[in-house]
């Protein structure tokens, strides 16, 4: 498994254009939120007493991956993603409604349109074309950018231009 620094460096190289980055700040969260809505419509029963949706299973798996990459950043992602998942689950429950289905389609299609518009200006193909793991790095990149905008990224981690992680 590539280190977080290597993956962020690759991601950052393919996202240097300001318009592309701006479209990703909206597009990536829109896609993630829409996927959480979709995944909530699928669930499994455990011992006929409990039910867990694939939205929570996806979140748990993603966060485990993030913890392997960098613990402090994973903690921040956990703090952000649990409420977002809870909201998506609340919107999607108990099954697709006209509101939740419409919201899913608008966010999913709109998010991907933003991604490809951004990459048109970047004049590079999306990072996930070269490595599907970049699909999970995109949300972390957006979180890091938000932390940097708030001036608190140095408390979590920082990737410098020389490809070094500073914890």
URUR-V546632 format. One record per backbone hydrogen bond with DSSP energy under -1.0 kcal/mol. CO is the residue of the C=O (numbers start at 1). NH is the residue of the N-H. E is the energy in kcal/mol with one decimal. If there is no record, write none. Layout:
BEGIN
co: {CO:CO}
nh: {NH:NH}
e: {E:E}
END
This chain:
BEGIN
co: {3:4:5:6:7:8:9:10:12:17:18:19:20:21:23:24:26:27:28:29:30:31:32:33:34:35:36:38:39:39:42:44:46:46:50:52:53:54:55:56:57:58:59:60:61:62:63:64:65:66:70:71:72:73:74:75:76:77:78:80:81:82:83:84:85:86:87:88:89:97:98:99:100:101:102:103:104:105:106:107:108:109:110:111:112:113:114:115:116:117:118:119:119:126:127:127:131:132:133:134:137:138:139:140:141:142:143:144:145:146:147:152:153:153:158:160:164}
nh: {7:8:9:10:11:12:13:14:15:21:22:23:24:25:27:28:30:31:32:33:34:35:36:37:38:39:40:41:42:54:54:52:49:50:46:44:57:58:59:60:61:62:63:64:65:66:67:68:69:70:74:75:76:77:78:79:80:81:82:84:85:86:87:88:89:90:91:92:93:101:102:103:104:105:106:107:108:109:110:111:112:113:114:115:116:117:118:119:120:121:122:123:124:129:130:131:134:135:136:138:141:142:143:144:145:146:147:148:149:150:152:155:156:157:166:163:160}
e: {-2.3:-3.1:-2.3:-2.3:-2.5:-3.2:-2.1:-1.1:-1.4:-2.4:-2.4:-2.6:-1.8:-1.7:-3.2:-2.0:-1.9:-2.5:-2.6:-2.8:-2.3:-2.5:-2.2:-1.9:-2.5:-3.3:-1.4:-1.3:-1.2:-1.1:-2.9:-2.3:-1.7:-2.2:-3.3:-2.5:-1.7:-3.0:-2.3:-2.8:-2.5:-2.7:-2.8:-2.3:-2.0:-2.3:-2.5:-1.7:-1.3:-2.8:-2.2:-2.2:-1.9:-2.6:-2.5:-2.4:-1.9:-3.4:-2.2:-1.3:-2.8:-2.5:-2.3:-2.4:-2.9:-2.3:-2.5:-2.4:-1.8:-2.8:-1.9:-2.7:-2.5:-2.5:-2.7:-2.6:-3.0:-2.4:-2.2:-2.4:-2.0:-2.5:-2.4:-2.0:-2.5:-2.6:-2.5:-2.1:-1.5:-1.7:-1.9:-1.7:-1.2:-1.7:-1.4:-1.3:-1.8:-1.8:-1.2:-2.0:-2.7:-2.2:-2.2:-2.9:-2.6:-2.3:-2.6:-2.6:-2.3:-1.8:-2.6:-1.5:-1.3:-2.6:-2.1:-1.7:-2.0}
END
